[in-house]
Amino acid sequence: MDIVVSHKEDKCIPENESKNDMAHEGQSEEYVPPLNDMKDKIKHLEDDLGEKKETIARLHRNLASLRNFHQKASSTSKREKK
C-alpha cells in the first residue's frame, strides 16, 4: 500500500482514502441553477399558459358559434318538414 501525504492535513494516509476524499469533495454541494434562469423559465411557462388560455377561449367561442348554427339549422329543418 502506497502512502500519500494529504494536502489538507499534514499526516500520512493510505492512497485509497485520499482518492475517496477527493471524489467526495466535488459532490458535497448540489447544483442550483442561477435565480435568473429560474425567473426566465417561470416567465416562459407563464407565457405558454397565457397562449393556451387564449386558445381555449377561442375554441369555446367557436364551439358556441357552432352550437348556435346547429340550433338554427335544426329549427329551420323542423319548420320545413311540417
N, C-alpha and C positions, 0 to 999 in steps of 0.2 A: 504494500500500500504506500502510495506516494504521500508525502506531507507537503501541504501548501500553506503558505503564510497568507492569512486573510488580511485584506487591506482595511477592513472595518475595525478589526481589533488586532492587537499585537500578540497574537498567540497562534500556535500551530494547530491546524485542524486537518482531518483527513480530506482528501481531494473530493470524494463524492459528496460530503457535507457542504463543501464550498460551492460545488455546482448547484446543489439544491437551493442554497441561499440565494444564489444569483438568479435562478429560474423563478423563484417566488417573489423577488423584488419587483419585477415588472408587472406582476399580476395582482398586486395588492390593491390597486385602485381601479374601479370600473370606469369605462369611458362614458363621459357625459357630454352630449353634443352642446355646442355653444347656444346661449339663450336666443341669439338672433336667428339661428337655424330653426329652432322650435317655433319662434314667432312667425317665420316665413311659412312653415308647414301649417300652422294654425290658420294663417291668412288664406293660404291656398285651399284648405279644406272648407273654410267659410265661403270662399268664392264659389267652389264647386257646389256647396249646399244651396247657395243663392240661385245658381243656374238651375239646379234640379227643382227647386221650389217654383221658379218661373215656368219651367217645362210642365210641371204638374198642374199649375194654374191654367196654362194654355190648353192642356188636354181636357181639363174639366170644362172649360168654355166650349171646346169642340164637341164634347160629349153632350152638353146641354143643347147645343145647336142641333146636333143630330137627333136628339130626342124630340125636340120641337118640330123638326122637319118630319120625323116619323109620325108624330101625333097628327100633324096637319094632313099628311098623306093618307093616314088611316081614316081620318074623319071624312076626307074627300072621297075616298074609295067606298066608304059605307053609304054616303049620300047617293053615289052613282048607282049602287046596287039596288037601291029602293025604287 
